[in-house]
Amino acid sequence: MFAGNLFFSYFHSSDYSLCMKVQLFTLFFVFICLMAVGQDREKLFGNGEKKTKKNGFIVSVFGDFDVPAADMAKMFGDSYRVGPAILYKSKHNWMFGAKCDFIIGNVVRQDSLMINIRDKYSNQNTHLYEFINNNGERIGVPVDELGYTIELQAGKIIPISKSHPDNGIVLLGSMGFMQHKINIYDKDKSVSQLREPYLKGYDRLSNGTSAELYAGYIYFARNGLTNFTLGLDALFGFTQDRRSYLYDVMRTDNKQRLDILFGLRGGWFIPMFRKKSEEMMFE
């Protein structure tokens, strides 16, 4: 209920943004419904003959479009995740494995960020901050969101068609580690205050344990090419700022954070299932 309220309140922050995001998630649900109806009519998998469930390893690449909530929304805007995963699928449709996601975004919501060193006459936006460099010139320094997660996964596929028991609703849970920071990129190292070790006093490096829930549709095609999943994802990070002192606000920040990302997640698979002879085969 708490996560749902956060998600609901965020989507009312902008009428235009609300419209775009509602359309995106509506398209997702329409897609899931169409796939379910297609399986029910046996149009996707042929004549409806019962088949044996397969087992083996699955190598995959995932991508997310994420909307932040809780403490994450106070610090960053919408972001993206992309990364690899490897899973093992049993004959009983249980799945186990590990994944790594890289978090990237270009909206930083920190009004106080570097306020003590940036040019007070600059036209600050959410991506570029202006400074007077060592040569007395005004330059723009890109500021982005950067992070990653490393997690162990477990879950199950719930088939919705006897003719293709490897396909259906997939539920996955993950536990692991999450880290993120504000990436301040002074390419030419022309601002003395943004060199090491001073840079660490501005980047808001935070990390901690994470938990993730994913629910979607998974499909393994007979042609071995269109193996994919699409669903909704919720990532919860229980993090804390790891810098000993923040120079711009002249204090420490050791409070516990709740960083939430609600996402639309998709992935493409290369399954390596076993035949009855126990020889590996690529689907």
Secondary structure by P-SEA (a helix, b strand, c coil): caaaaaaaaaaaccaaaaaaaaaaaaaaaaaaaaaaaaaaaccccccccbbbbbbbbbbbbbbbbbbbccccccccccccccbbbbbbbcccccccccbbbbbbbccccccccccccccccccccccbbbbbccccbbbbbbbbbbccccccccbbbbbcccccccccbbbbbbbbbbbccccccccccccccccaaaaaaccbbbbbbbbbbbbbbbbbbcccccccccbbbbbbbbcccccccccccccccccbbbbbbbccccccccccccccccccccc
